[in-house]
Amino acid sequence: MMEQVAAASRKRGPYAKTKATRAAILDAALDVFARGGYRAGSIRDIATAVGMSEAGLLHHFPTKSALLEAVLEHRDERSREVLGDDAEPLATLAGLVELARYNASVPGVVALYCTLSAEATAPEHPAHEYFVRRYTETVGILERAFDGCREQGRLREGTSAASAARQAVAVMDGLQVQWLLDPEGVDMAAELDRFLREVVEFD
């Protein structure tokens, strides 16, 4: 992996080299944490995976908790691309279904997220603040989407946009756990789509 990073970086200068190295570290950390969990995954394992020393890795990420937060942000890039914050309400909800479909292609990432989100309910966990912030942001995006659906006359009568947003997040998270236990029997995207269609009238 590092040979490819080095070859590409020589063509693009020091900044590109640093960026490419950080990306390689994040990909390796995501893999290590997904396979063994955050507590079991070590800096040494990650450094070995990218062919560098622990000291070299810590030059980019000074602590394991800093690396974990960067990994989670790296994982969320896809979510931001799909959901957005200014999209048309139905497009945002359709994006949520698309995100569930994409998640089915990265089981290790889903497993990491499910494990960490449970562990991080403890205030002292290094990812606690990240998950508090992430859930607040996600619920906020979906609440605005459901509120937009209400303004369009599409939200089921008597349904609160805030309640629908929290239910959608709960359904998605619950489906991820069920899918990890039975990947052949659970279609996350299809089940989430069914839930959304019970709440919102799509064309």
C-alpha positions in Angstrom: 0.0 0.0 0.0 2.7 2.5 1.0 4.6 1.9 -2.2 1.6 3.1 -4.2 1.2 6.1 -1.9 4.8 7.0 -2.3 4.8 6.7 -6.1 1.7 8.9 -6.4 3.0 11.4 -3.9 6.4 12.0 -5.6 4.4 13.5 -8.5 2.4 15.9 -6.4 4.7 17.3 -3.7 4.8 17.3 0.1 1.2 18.3 0.8 -0.1 15.6 -1.5 2.2 13.1 0.1 0.9 14.0 3.6 -2.7 13.8 2.4 -2.1 10.4 0.7 -0.4 9.1 3.8 -3.2 10.2 6.1 -5.7 8.6 3.8 -3.8 5.3 3.8 -3.6 5.4 7.6 -7.4 6.0 7.9 -8.2 3.2 5.5 -6.0 0.8 7.5 -7.4 2.0 10.9 -10.9 1.5 9.6 -10.1 -2.1 8.6 -8.3 -2.8 11.9 -11.0 -1.3 14.1 -13.7 -3.0 12.1 -12.1 -6.4 12.5 -11.1 -6.2 16.1 -13.0 -3.3 17.6 -11.5 0.0 18.8 -10.2 -1.3 22.1 -8.5 -4.4 20.6 -7.1 -2.6 17.6 -3.7 -1.2 18.2 -1.6 1.6 16.8 1.1 -1.0 16.1 -1.3 -3.1 14.0 -2.3 0.0 12.0 1.3 1.1 11.5 2.2 -2.3 10.3 -0.6 -2.4 7.8 0.7 0.8 6.1 4.4 -0.1 6.4 5.5 2.6 8.8 6.6 2.9 12.4 4.3 3.7 15.3 6.2 7.0 15.7 5.6 7.8 12.1 1.9 7.2 12.5 1.7 9.3 15.6 3.2 12.1 13.7 0.0 12.3 11.7 -2.4 11.3 14.6 -0.9 12.0 18.0 -3.3 9.8 20.0 -5.4 6.8 19.4 -8.6 8.7 20.2 -7.7 11.4 17.6 -7.2 8.6 15.1 -10.6 7.1 15.9 -12.4 10.4 15.5 -10.6 11.0 12.1 -11.7 7.4 11.0 -15.3 8.1 11.9 -15.2 11.4 10.0 -13.7 9.6 7.1 -16.5 7.1 7.2 -19.1 9.9 7.3 -17.9 11.5 4.1 -20.1 9.1 2.2 -23.1 9.9 4.4 -22.7 13.7 3.8 -22.4 13.1 0.0 -25.6 11.1 -0.1 -27.8 13.0 2.4 -26.6 16.6 2.1 -28.3 19.4 4.1 -30.0 21.5 1.5 -31.5 18.9 -0.7 -35.1 18.7 -1.7 -37.0 16.8 1.1 -37.8 13.7 -0.9 -34.3 13.6 -2.3 -32.9 13.6 1.2 -35.1 10.7 2.2 -34.3 8.8 -1.0 -30.6 9.5 -0.2 -31.1 7.8 3.2 -32.3 4.6 1.4 -29.3 4.8 -0.9 -27.0 5.1 2.1 -28.5 1.9 3.5 -27.9 0.2 0.2 -24.3 1.4 0.2 -23.8 0.3 3.8 -24.6 -3.3 2.7 -21.5 -3.3 0.6 -19.2 -2.4 3.6 -20.1 -4.9 6.4 -16.9 -4.1 8.4 -17.7 -0.5 8.6 -21.3 -1.2 9.7 -20.0 -3.6 12.4 -17.6 -0.9 13.6 -20.3 1.7 13.7 -22.7 -0.5 15.6 -20.1 -1.5 18.2 -18.8 1.9 18.7 -22.2 3.6 18.9 -23.1 1.3 21.8 -19.7 1.6 23.6 -19.8 5.4 23.1 -22.9 5.9 25.2 -20.4 6.0 28.1 -19.4 9.6 28.6 -15.7 8.7 29.1 -15.5 6.9 25.8 -13.3 8.8 23.3 -16.0 8.7 20.6 -18.8 9.9 23.0 -18.8 13.5 21.8 -18.6 12.5 18.2 -21.7 10.3 18.4 -23.7 12.9 20.4 -22.8 15.4 17.6 -23.5 13.0 14.8 -26.9 12.0 16.1 -27.9 15.6 16.6 -26.8 16.6 13.1 -28.5 13.5 11.5 -31.8 14.0 13.3 -31.6 17.7 12.4 -31.2 17.0 8.7 -34.0 14.5 8.6 -36.3 16.7 10.7 -35.9 19.4 8.1 -36.6 16.9 5.4 -39.8 15.7 7.1 -40.8 19.2 7.8 -40.4 20.0 4.1 -42.6 17.0 3.3 -45.2 18.4 5.7 -45.2 21.7 3.9 -45.7 19.8 0.6 -48.7 17.9 2.1 -46.8 14.7 2.0 -46.2 13.9 5.7 -48.8 11.6 7.2 -51.4 13.6 9.1 -50.7 13.8 12.8 -47.0 12.9 12.4 -44.4 15.1 14.0 -41.4 15.9 11.8 -39.1 15.6 14.9 -40.6 12.2 15.8 -40.4 10.9 12.3 -36.7 11.9 12.2 -35.9 10.0 15.3 -37.9 7.0 14.2 -36.0 6.9 10.9 -32.6 6.9 12.6 -33.8 4.2 15.0 -35.1 2.1 12.2 -31.9 2.4 10.2 -29.7 1.6 13.2 -31.8 -1.3 14.2 -31.8 -2.7 10.7 -28.0 -2.6 10.7 -27.8 -4.8 13.7 -30.4 -7.3 12.3 -28.5 -7.3 8.9 -25.2 -8.1 10.6 -26.9 -11.1 12.3 -28.7 -12.2 9.1 -27.2 -10.5 6.0 -29.0 -12.9 3.6 -32.4 -12.4 5.2 -32.5 -8.7 5.9 -32.6 -6.1 3.1 -31.8 -2.8 4.9 -32.6 -0.5 2.0 -36.0 -2.2 1.2 -37.1 -2.2 4.8 -36.1 1.4 5.3 -37.9 2.4 2.1 -41.1 0.6 3.4 -40.9 2.6 6.7 -40.5 5.9 4.9 -43.4 5.2 2.6 -45.6 4.6 5.6 -44.8 8.1 6.8 -44.4 10.1 3.6 -46.3 10.1 0.4 -43.8 9.7 -2.5 -44.8 10.2 -6.1 
